[in-house]
Structure formats: structure tokens, C-alpha cells
Amino acid sequence: MNKGKIYVGTSGWVYPHWENIFYPEGLPSKDKLKYFSQHFKTAEVNYSFYRLPRPATYQNWYSQTPGDFLFAVKASRFIT
């Protein structure tokens, strides 16, 4: 029997109430995904439901995360 993988993450990675609780004090917004990906292996991209991110945005996210990080991209509201 093949064993599957379970990925644990959150919907998004930038929330004001995470400041000084999950994220260290003073961590710049541009570094939050990188920090997040050191603690979780996946995150849902909720933004894509409302507006499709540009390819450069995906490339930026990819460059900040380890190779085994999984983005769960929510389908556009125009599709669902």
C-alpha cells in the first residue's frame, strides 16, 4: 500500500494578528512567506479567487520557498 503525504498549512500567510505571535517583531512583509515556509510545507493562495496573480508573482513566491513547498491555488470565482 502506498502511503500518501499530508501537508499542513494555512489559508494565506499575512495576517496582522500574527505579528509578534508567529512572526518575529520587525519582520518585513516581504520576508513573511520565506519565514512561513520554514515552519509549514504548504499554504493556500486565497487571493487567486478574487484576482489571478501575475506570473511574476508566482515566480516571486516560488523563489522564496523551498523546492518541496506546495501552493494550493484557489480557483477563480469566475470558474467555481
TARAQUI-V488475 format. One record per residue. N is the residue number from 1. SS is DSSP state (2 for helix, 1 for strand, 0 for the rest). D_LAST is the distance of its C-alpha to the last C-alpha in Angstrom with 1 decimal. Layout:
# TARAQUI-V488475
n;ss;d_last
N;SS;D_LAST
N;SS;D_LAST
This chain:
# TARAQUI-V488475
n;ss;d_last
1;0;33.7
2;0;31.5
3;0;30.4
4;0;26.9
5;0;26.3
6;0;24.9
7;0;23.6
8;0;24.0
9;1;22.6
10;1;20.8
11;1;17.7
12;0;19.3
13;0;23.1
14;0;24.4
15;0;25.4
16;2;28.6
17;2;29.7
18;2;29.8
19;1;32.7
20;0;36.0
21;0;34.4
22;0;32.3
23;1;32.9
24;0;36.6
25;0;38.2
26;0;38.0
27;0;35.4
28;0;33.9
29;2;30.2
30;2;30.2
31;2;31.5
32;2;29.1
33;2;26.7
34;2;29.8
35;2;31.3
36;2;28.1
37;2;27.9
38;0;31.5
39;0;30.6
40;0;27.2
41;0;25.7
42;1;22.0
43;1;19.8
44;1;16.1
45;1;15.1
46;0;13.2
47;2;14.2
48;2;11.8
49;2;8.9
50;2;11.3
51;0;13.1
52;0;13.6
53;0;16.9
54;0;19.7
55;2;21.1
56;2;24.2
57;2;22.3
58;2;21.1
59;2;24.7
60;2;26.1
61;2;24.1
62;2;25.1
63;2;28.7
64;0;28.9
65;0;27.9
66;0;29.7
67;0;28.8
68;0;27.5
69;0;25.0
70;1;21.4
71;1;18.5
72;1;15.2
73;1;12.8
74;0;9.6
75;0;6.7
76;0;6.5
77;0;5.2
78;0;5.9
79;0;3.8
80;0;0.0
